[in-house]
Amino acid sequence: MFRPDGQADFCSGNAEDGYRIVYNVEVYLRHMLRWEIVAKGGRQWRTLLGETNSKATALQRNERELRIIDADERNILSYILLTELKDAMMSDAVWPLFKGSWPPKDIFSSSFKIFNALRSKVAHFRKLTARDMRQIDTFKTLVMEMTAHYRVQRRATRIIPQASAHEILKPGIDDWRDAITAGDDIWQDLSLGAVHAYLIVELRIRSGTIAGDAVSALVDSAGTDAFFISIDDPRVRMRVYLPKTLKQEEVAKVIAAIRDIPVVDGDMHDEVSEGEFFDLEVPFAVGLPMDFRV
Protein backbone atom coordinates (compact mmCIF):
# COMPACT_ATOMS: atom_id res chain seq x y z
CA MET A 1 0.00 0.00 0.00
CA PHE A 2 2.83 2.42 0.85
CA ARG A 3 5.90 3.08 -1.23
CA PRO A 4 9.36 3.29 0.39
CA ASP A 5 9.08 7.10 0.47
CA GLY A 6 5.94 6.81 2.63
CA GLN A 7 3.57 8.03 -0.09
CA ALA A 8 0.35 6.06 -0.51
CA ASP A 9 -0.58 4.93 -4.00
CA PHE A 10 -4.16 6.13 -3.55
CA CYS A 11 -3.10 9.68 -2.51
CA SER A 12 -3.45 11.80 -5.66
CA GLY A 13 -1.61 15.03 -6.32
CA ASN A 14 -4.85 16.96 -5.78
CA ALA A 15 -5.27 15.39 -2.33
CA GLU A 16 -1.79 16.38 -1.23
CA ASP A 17 -1.95 19.90 -2.66
CA GLY A 18 -5.50 20.47 -1.45
CA TYR A 19 -4.71 19.33 2.08
CA ARG A 20 -1.65 21.55 2.24
CA ILE A 21 -3.49 24.67 1.09
CA VAL A 22 -6.57 24.07 3.26
CA TYR A 23 -4.41 23.36 6.30
CA ASN A 24 -2.36 26.50 5.84
CA VAL A 25 -5.34 28.76 5.18
CA GLU A 26 -7.09 27.53 8.32
CA VAL A 27 -4.00 27.89 10.49
CA TYR A 28 -3.39 31.37 9.12
CA LEU A 29 -6.96 32.46 9.88
CA ARG A 30 -6.48 31.32 13.48
CA HIS A 31 -3.29 33.38 13.74
CA MET A 32 -5.10 36.36 12.27
CA LEU A 33 -8.07 36.06 14.65
CA ARG A 34 -5.77 35.81 17.65
CA TRP A 35 -3.76 38.84 16.50
CA GLU A 36 -6.88 40.99 16.33
CA ILE A 37 -8.67 39.87 19.49
CA VAL A 38 -5.54 39.99 21.65
CA ALA A 39 -5.07 43.58 20.45
CA LYS A 40 -8.63 44.41 21.47
CA GLY A 41 -9.05 42.33 24.63
CA GLY A 42 -5.57 42.25 26.14
CA ARG A 43 -5.34 39.75 28.97
CA GLN A 44 -9.10 39.03 28.64
CA TRP A 45 -8.92 38.26 24.90
CA ARG A 46 -10.57 34.86 25.27
CA THR A 47 -13.82 36.44 26.45
CA LEU A 48 -14.30 37.75 22.91
CA LEU A 49 -14.79 34.14 21.80
CA GLY A 50 -17.94 33.82 23.91
CA GLU A 51 -19.26 30.30 24.41
CA THR A 52 -16.75 29.00 21.88
CA ASN A 53 -14.02 29.47 24.46
CA SER A 54 -15.81 27.19 26.94
CA LYS A 55 -16.30 24.48 24.31
CA ALA A 56 -12.67 24.69 23.23
CA THR A 57 -11.46 24.57 26.83
CA ALA A 58 -13.50 21.40 27.41
CA LEU A 59 -12.02 19.76 24.30
CA GLN A 60 -8.54 20.73 25.40
CA ARG A 61 -9.18 19.25 28.86
CA ASN A 62 -10.52 16.00 27.40
CA GLU A 63 -7.43 15.65 25.21
CA ARG A 64 -5.14 16.32 28.17
CA GLU A 65 -6.90 13.68 30.25
CA LEU A 66 -6.17 11.00 27.64
CA ARG A 67 -2.54 11.22 28.83
CA ILE A 68 -1.28 9.23 25.83
CA ILE A 69 -1.12 12.20 23.44
CA ASP A 70 0.13 15.73 23.94
CA ALA A 71 -2.51 18.42 24.32
CA ASP A 72 -1.77 21.87 22.94
CA GLU A 73 -1.66 23.70 26.25
CA ARG A 74 -1.44 27.23 24.82
CA ASN A 75 -3.28 27.51 21.54
CA ILE A 76 -6.94 27.35 22.52
CA LEU A 77 -7.95 28.37 18.99
CA SER A 78 -6.70 25.04 17.68
CA TYR A 79 -9.64 23.40 19.47
CA ILE A 80 -12.40 25.34 17.75
CA LEU A 81 -14.11 24.06 14.63
CA LEU A 82 -13.72 25.90 11.34
CA THR A 83 -17.38 26.94 11.50
CA GLU A 84 -16.79 28.27 15.01
CA LEU A 85 -13.78 30.19 13.73
CA LYS A 86 -16.03 31.82 11.12
CA ASP A 87 -18.71 32.55 13.73
CA ALA A 88 -16.12 34.12 16.05
CA MET A 89 -14.87 36.35 13.23
CA MET A 90 -18.44 37.39 12.33
CA SER A 91 -19.65 37.98 15.89
CA ASP A 92 -20.79 41.46 16.91
CA ALA A 93 -17.79 41.75 19.23
CA VAL A 94 -15.16 40.82 16.63
CA TRP A 95 -16.45 41.62 13.14
CA PRO A 96 -15.75 45.39 13.48
CA LEU A 97 -12.06 44.41 13.59
CA PHE A 98 -12.35 42.78 10.14
CA LYS A 99 -15.09 44.59 8.24
CA GLY A 100 -12.75 47.28 6.96
CA SER A 101 -10.66 44.66 5.12
CA TRP A 102 -13.01 41.75 4.37
CA PRO A 103 -16.06 41.68 2.08
CA PRO A 104 -19.55 42.29 3.55
CA LYS A 105 -20.73 39.58 5.93
CA ASP A 106 -23.04 37.85 3.46
CA ILE A 107 -20.34 37.53 0.80
CA PHE A 108 -17.72 36.40 3.31
CA SER A 109 -20.13 33.86 4.82
CA SER A 110 -20.93 32.40 1.39
CA SER A 111 -17.24 32.08 0.49
CA PHE A 112 -16.51 30.49 3.85
CA LYS A 113 -19.36 28.00 3.39
CA ILE A 114 -17.74 26.74 0.18
CA PHE A 115 -14.33 26.57 1.85
CA ASN A 116 -15.76 24.64 4.81
CA ALA A 117 -17.35 22.11 2.46
CA LEU A 118 -14.00 21.61 0.74
CA ARG A 119 -12.29 21.32 4.10
CA SER A 120 -14.76 18.56 5.01
CA LYS A 121 -13.83 16.68 1.83
CA VAL A 122 -10.15 16.99 2.65
CA ALA A 123 -10.62 15.94 6.29
CA HIS A 124 -12.57 12.83 5.29
CA PHE A 125 -10.24 11.86 2.45
CA ARG A 126 -12.77 12.32 -0.34
CA LYS A 127 -11.44 12.87 -3.84
CA LEU A 128 -10.74 16.47 -4.83
CA THR A 129 -11.65 17.24 -8.43
CA ALA A 130 -10.15 19.91 -10.66
CA ARG A 131 -13.18 22.10 -9.92
CA ASP A 132 -12.62 21.62 -6.17
CA MET A 133 -9.04 22.75 -6.55
CA ARG A 134 -10.15 25.88 -8.41
CA GLN A 135 -12.52 26.71 -5.54
CA ILE A 136 -9.75 26.14 -2.98
CA ASP A 137 -7.46 28.42 -4.94
CA THR A 138 -10.23 31.05 -5.14
CA PHE A 139 -10.61 31.14 -1.36
CA LYS A 140 -6.85 31.18 -0.90
CA THR A 141 -6.67 34.21 -3.19
CA LEU A 142 -9.45 35.91 -1.22
CA VAL A 143 -7.52 35.40 2.02
CA MET A 144 -4.32 36.73 0.48
CA GLU A 145 -6.06 39.84 -0.85
CA MET A 146 -8.04 40.53 2.33
CA THR A 147 -4.94 40.23 4.52
CA ALA A 148 -2.71 42.47 2.41
CA HIS A 149 -2.77 45.08 5.19
CA TYR A 150 -0.71 42.75 7.38
CA ARG A 151 2.17 43.01 4.91
CA VAL A 152 1.73 46.79 5.06
CA GLN A 153 1.88 46.61 8.86
CA ARG A 154 5.18 44.79 8.67
CA ARG A 155 6.67 47.50 6.48
CA ALA A 156 5.15 50.27 8.61
CA THR A 157 6.73 49.25 11.93
CA ARG A 158 7.87 52.42 13.70
CA ILE A 159 10.92 52.81 15.95
CA ILE A 160 10.19 54.52 19.26
CA PRO A 161 12.94 56.42 21.14
CA GLN A 162 13.40 54.78 24.52
CA ALA A 163 12.99 58.13 26.21
CA SER A 164 9.52 58.33 24.63
CA ALA A 165 8.41 54.84 25.60
CA HIS A 166 4.67 54.28 25.97
CA GLU A 167 3.39 54.70 29.54
CA ILE A 168 2.62 51.01 29.99
CA LEU A 169 6.25 50.16 29.12
CA LYS A 170 8.04 52.60 31.38
CA PRO A 171 8.01 50.72 34.72
CA GLY A 172 9.57 47.62 33.19
CA ILE A 173 11.82 49.22 30.59
CA ASP A 174 13.68 51.90 32.58
CA ASP A 175 15.45 49.54 35.00
CA TRP A 176 16.05 47.01 32.26
CA ARG A 177 17.65 49.57 29.97
CA ASP A 178 20.04 50.60 32.75
CA ALA A 179 21.02 46.96 33.41
CA ILE A 180 21.62 46.33 29.70
CA THR A 181 23.71 49.48 29.36
CA ALA A 182 25.81 48.39 32.32
CA GLY A 183 26.28 44.92 30.82
CA ASP A 184 24.52 43.30 33.78
CA ASP A 185 21.83 41.52 31.77
CA ILE A 186 21.68 38.50 29.44
CA TRP A 187 20.18 40.78 26.76
CA GLN A 188 21.64 43.60 24.69
CA ASP A 189 20.71 46.00 21.86
CA LEU A 190 17.30 46.87 23.30
CA SER A 191 15.01 48.84 20.98
CA LEU A 192 11.33 49.72 21.02
CA GLY A 193 8.80 49.95 18.21
CA ALA A 194 5.11 50.02 17.39
CA VAL A 195 2.88 48.39 14.80
CA HIS A 196 -0.90 48.18 14.57
CA ALA A 197 -2.19 48.14 18.19
CA TYR A 198 1.02 46.65 19.56
CA LEU A 199 4.23 47.88 21.17
CA ILE A 200 7.39 45.99 20.22
CA VAL A 201 10.31 45.15 22.46
CA GLU A 202 13.23 43.99 20.32
CA LEU A 203 16.56 42.77 21.65
CA ARG A 204 19.38 40.26 21.26
CA ILE A 205 20.92 37.69 23.59
CA ARG A 206 24.40 38.63 24.78
CA SER A 207 25.65 35.04 24.74
CA GLY A 208 24.26 31.53 24.51
CA THR A 209 20.90 30.71 22.92
CA ILE A 210 17.26 30.53 23.92
CA ALA A 211 16.42 27.23 25.63
CA GLY A 212 14.05 24.83 23.91
CA ASP A 213 11.28 25.34 26.49
CA ALA A 214 11.85 29.09 26.84
CA VAL A 215 8.54 30.30 25.46
CA SER A 216 6.46 28.03 27.68
CA ALA A 217 8.49 29.27 30.62
CA LEU A 218 7.92 32.84 29.46
CA VAL A 219 4.12 32.40 29.29
CA ASP A 220 4.02 30.67 32.68
CA SER A 221 6.15 33.32 34.34
CA ALA A 222 4.28 36.24 32.75
CA GLY A 223 0.93 34.79 33.79
CA THR A 224 -0.60 35.61 30.40
CA ASP A 225 -0.41 34.61 26.75
CA ALA A 226 -1.70 37.99 25.57
CA PHE A 227 1.35 38.77 23.46
CA PHE A 228 3.16 37.57 20.36
CA ILE A 229 6.76 36.66 19.76
CA SER A 230 9.03 36.48 16.74
CA ILE A 231 12.48 34.89 16.85
CA ASP A 232 14.61 35.54 13.78
CA ASP A 233 17.39 33.33 15.06
CA PRO A 234 17.96 31.97 18.56
CA ARG A 235 21.42 33.59 18.62
CA VAL A 236 20.42 36.89 17.05
CA ARG A 237 17.21 38.74 17.78
CA MET A 238 13.80 38.34 19.40
CA ARG A 239 10.77 40.63 19.13
CA VAL A 240 7.90 40.62 21.61
CA TYR A 241 4.62 42.27 20.58
CA LEU A 242 2.63 43.63 23.53
CA PRO A 243 -0.94 44.89 23.00
CA LYS A 244 -1.54 48.42 24.21
CA THR A 245 -4.63 47.12 26.01
CA LEU A 246 -2.46 45.44 28.66
CA LYS A 247 -2.17 47.21 31.98
CA GLN A 248 1.12 48.62 33.23
CA GLU A 249 1.58 45.89 35.82
CA GLU A 250 0.79 43.17 33.25
CA VAL A 251 3.41 44.51 30.86
CA ALA A 252 5.91 44.71 33.72
CA LYS A 253 5.34 40.98 34.42
CA VAL A 254 5.93 40.06 30.77
CA ILE A 255 9.11 42.14 30.69
CA ALA A 256 10.33 40.54 33.91
CA ALA A 257 9.65 37.11 32.39
CA ILE A 258 11.64 38.02 29.27
CA ARG A 259 14.56 39.10 31.45
CA ASP A 260 14.51 35.67 33.12
CA ILE A 261 13.96 33.61 29.97
CA PRO A 262 15.99 30.36 30.03
CA VAL A 263 19.24 30.65 28.09
CA VAL A 264 21.68 27.81 27.47
CA ASP A 265 24.96 27.21 25.67
CA GLY A 266 24.70 25.58 22.25
CA ASP A 267 22.02 25.56 19.58
CA MET A 268 18.27 25.47 20.06
CA HIS A 269 16.83 22.53 18.14
CA ASP A 270 14.75 23.77 15.22
CA GLU A 271 11.90 21.35 15.82
CA VAL A 272 11.66 22.37 19.46
CA SER A 273 11.82 26.08 18.79
CA GLU A 274 9.15 25.93 16.08
CA GLY A 275 6.73 24.10 18.34
CA GLU A 276 7.46 26.48 21.18
CA PHE A 277 6.67 29.82 19.61
CA PHE A 278 4.66 28.95 16.51
CA ASP A 279 1.27 29.63 18.15
CA LEU A 280 2.41 33.09 19.21
CA GLU A 281 3.80 34.28 15.88
CA VAL A 282 2.38 37.42 14.30
CA PRO A 283 0.41 36.92 11.05
CA PHE A 284 3.03 38.59 8.85
CA ALA A 285 5.83 36.48 10.35
CA VAL A 286 4.24 33.07 9.78
CA GLY A 287 6.47 31.06 7.48
CA LEU A 288 3.98 28.55 6.10
CA PRO A 289 4.41 26.61 2.85
CA MET A 290 1.77 28.86 1.33
CA ASP A 291 3.55 32.11 2.06
CA PHE A 292 1.29 35.11 2.65
CA ARG A 293 4.23 37.45 3.22
CA VAL A 294 4.86 38.60 -0.36
C-alpha atoms as one frame of an Amber mdcrd trajectory, in Angstrom:
protein
   0.000   0.000   0.000   2.827   2.415   0.855   5.896   3.082  -1.230   9.357
   3.294   0.395   9.077   7.095   0.469   5.941   6.810   2.630   3.571   8.029
  -0.089   0.347   6.061  -0.511  -0.582   4.930  -3.998  -4.159   6.134  -3.547
  -3.101   9.685  -2.512  -3.447  11.799  -5.660  -1.608  15.028  -6.317  -4.852
  16.959  -5.781  -5.271  15.388  -2.333  -1.791  16.376  -1.230  -1.949  19.896
  -2.661  -5.497  20.474  -1.453  -4.714  19.335   2.079  -1.646  21.554   2.243
  -3.492  24.672   1.086  -6.573  24.069   3.257  -4.411  23.360   6.303  -2.359
  26.502   5.836  -5.342  28.763   5.177  -7.088  27.530   8.320  -4.002  27.894
  10.487  -3.386  31.366   9.116  -6.956  32.455   9.881  -6.483  31.321  13.479
  -3.289  33.379  13.736  -5.104  36.358  12.269  -8.067  36.057  14.646  -5.772
  35.810  17.650  -3.755  38.842  16.497  -6.883  40.992  16.325  -8.666  39.868
  19.490  -5.544  39.994  21.651  -5.072  43.582  20.450  -8.631  44.405  21.470
  -9.049  42.328  24.625  -5.569  42.250  26.138  -5.345  39.747  28.972  -9.097
  39.033  28.638  -8.924  38.264  24.904 -10.571  34.859  25.268 -13.823  36.437
  26.453 -14.305  37.749  22.912 -14.785  34.142  21.798 -17.939  33.817  23.911
 -19.259  30.295  24.411 -16.755  28.996  21.876 -14.019  29.466  24.464 -15.813
  27.192  26.940 -16.297  24.480  24.310 -12.665  24.695  23.227 -11.459  24.567
  26.833 -13.495  21.401  27.411 -12.017  19.764  24.298  -8.536  20.732  25.400
  -9.176  19.253  28.864 -10.518  16.004  27.397  -7.434  15.649  25.210  -5.143
  16.321  28.168  -6.904  13.680  30.254  -6.175  11.004  27.638  -2.544  11.223
  28.828  -1.277   9.234  25.828  -1.123  12.205  23.437   0.135  15.734  23.938
  -2.506  18.420  24.325  -1.769  21.875  22.942  -1.658  23.697  26.247  -1.445
  27.226  24.818  -3.284  27.509  21.538  -6.941  27.347  22.518  -7.950  28.373
  18.991  -6.695  25.041  17.675  -9.639  23.402  19.471 -12.401  25.343  17.748
 -14.108  24.065  14.628 -13.724  25.903  11.339 -17.380  26.942  11.500 -16.791
  28.274  15.014 -13.783  30.187  13.727 -16.027  31.823  11.119 -18.712  32.553
  13.731 -16.123  34.124  16.046 -14.869  36.350  13.226 -18.436  37.392  12.329
 -19.647  37.980  15.887 -20.787  41.462  16.911 -17.788  41.751  19.231 -15.163
  40.823  16.632 -16.453  41.622  13.137 -15.747  45.390  13.483 -12.055  44.412
  13.585 -12.349  42.783  10.141 -15.089  44.589   8.245 -12.749  47.279   6.956
 -10.663  44.656   5.122 -13.005  41.753   4.375 -16.065  41.677   2.084 -19.554
  42.288   3.552 -20.734  39.584   5.927 -23.044  37.853   3.462 -20.343  37.532
   0.804 -17.723  36.396   3.310 -20.132  33.864   4.819 -20.926  32.396   1.386
 -17.245  32.084   0.491 -16.510  30.495   3.853 -19.361  28.005   3.389 -17.740
  26.743   0.185 -14.325  26.574   1.851 -15.761  24.644   4.814 -17.352  22.111
   2.456 -13.996  21.612   0.743 -12.290  21.323   4.099 -14.757  18.562   5.006
 -13.834  16.682   1.827 -10.147  16.986   2.649 -10.624  15.941   6.290 -12.574
  12.830   5.290 -10.245  11.862   2.454 -12.775  12.321  -0.343 -11.439  12.872
  -3.836 -10.737  16.471  -4.832 -11.646  17.238  -8.429 -10.148  19.908 -10.658
 -13.177  22.099  -9.915 -12.622  21.620  -6.165  -9.037  22.747  -6.553 -10.151
  25.875  -8.406 -12.516  26.708  -5.536  -9.751  26.138  -2.976  -7.460  28.419
  -4.939 -10.225  31.053  -5.141 -10.608  31.141  -1.356  -6.846  31.183  -0.901
  -6.668  34.210  -3.193  -9.453  35.915  -1.220  -7.519  35.400   2.024  -4.322
  36.734   0.479  -6.056  39.838  -0.850  -8.041  40.534   2.329  -4.943  40.232
   4.519  -2.706  42.474   2.409  -2.774  45.076   5.186  -0.712  42.749   7.385
   2.170  43.013   4.910   1.733  46.790   5.060   1.878  46.606   8.858   5.182
  44.786   8.665   6.671  47.503   6.477   5.150  50.268   8.608   6.727  49.253
  11.926   7.874  52.423  13.702  10.915  52.809  15.948  10.192  54.519  19.260
  12.935  56.416  21.138  13.405  54.778  24.521  12.992  58.134  26.207   9.522
  58.331  24.628   8.406  54.841  25.599   4.669  54.280  25.972   3.393  54.696
  29.537   2.625  51.011  29.985   6.249  50.158  29.117   8.045  52.603  31.380
   8.013  50.722  34.718   9.571  47.616  33.190  11.820  49.217  30.594  13.675
  51.900  32.581  15.453  49.541  34.998  16.050  47.010  32.258  17.652  49.566
  29.967  20.043  50.597  32.749  21.024  46.957  33.414  21.619  46.329  29.698
  23.710  49.484  29.360  25.812  48.393  32.322  26.284  44.921  30.819  24.520
  43.299  33.780  21.829  41.520  31.768  21.676  38.498  29.444  20.180  40.783
  26.765  21.635  43.595  24.688  20.709  45.999  21.863  17.304  46.872  23.305
  15.014  48.835  20.977  11.327  49.724  21.023   8.800  49.948  18.212   5.114
  50.024  17.391   2.880  48.394  14.795  -0.901  48.178  14.574  -2.190  48.144
  18.186   1.022  46.653  19.563   4.226  47.876  21.170   7.387  45.986  20.220
  10.307  45.151  22.457  13.229  43.993  20.324  16.558  42.767  21.650  19.376
  40.257  21.261  20.920  37.687  23.588  24.398  38.635  24.779  25.651  35.037
  24.736  24.261  31.534  24.513  20.896  30.711  22.924  17.258  30.532  23.925
  16.423  27.234  25.634  14.048  24.834  23.914  11.277  25.343  26.494  11.850
  29.086  26.837   8.543  30.303  25.462   6.464  28.028  27.681   8.491  29.270
  30.623   7.916  32.839  29.459   4.125  32.400  29.291   4.015  30.666  32.679
   6.150  33.324  34.342   4.278  36.238  32.749   0.935  34.786  33.787  -0.601
  35.605  30.403  -0.411  34.606  26.751  -1.700  37.991  25.566   1.350  38.771
  23.464   3.158  37.566  20.358   6.761  36.660  19.763   9.030  36.478  16.738
  12.478  34.885  16.848  14.613  35.544  13.782  17.387  33.330  15.061  17.964
  31.972  18.565  21.417  33.593  18.622  20.417  36.890  17.053  17.213  38.742
  17.785  13.798  38.340  19.395  10.768  40.631  19.132   7.896  40.616  21.609
   4.622  42.267  20.583   2.632  43.628  23.535  -0.944  44.885  22.998  -1.537
  48.419  24.210  -4.627  47.116  26.010  -2.457  45.438  28.657  -2.170  47.212
  31.980   1.117  48.619  33.226   1.583  45.892  35.823   0.785  43.166  33.254
   3.412  44.508  30.857   5.907  44.710  33.715   5.340  40.981  34.420   5.930
  40.060  30.772   9.112  42.137  30.689  10.328  40.538  33.913   9.650  37.110
  32.393  11.636  38.022  29.273  14.563  39.103  31.446  14.511  35.675  33.117
  13.958  33.614  29.974  15.988  30.363  30.032  19.238  30.651  28.087  21.678
  27.806  27.467  24.959  27.205  25.673  24.696  25.582  22.247  22.015  25.557
  19.582  18.271  25.473  20.062  16.829  22.531  18.144  14.746  23.769  15.218
  11.905  21.348  15.823  11.657  22.369  19.465  11.815  26.076  18.794   9.148
  25.927  16.075   6.731  24.104  18.342   7.462  26.481  21.178   6.674  29.819
  19.614   4.663  28.954  16.506   1.274  29.631  18.146   2.410  33.094  19.206
   3.795  34.276  15.876   2.379  37.420  14.300   0.412  36.919  11.045   3.027
  38.586   8.853   5.827  36.477  10.354   4.237  33.073   9.783   6.468  31.057
   7.479   3.980  28.554   6.101   4.414  26.610   2.846   1.771  28.861   1.327
   3.548  32.107   2.056   1.288  35.114   2.649   4.234  37.445   3.218   4.857
  38.601  -0.365
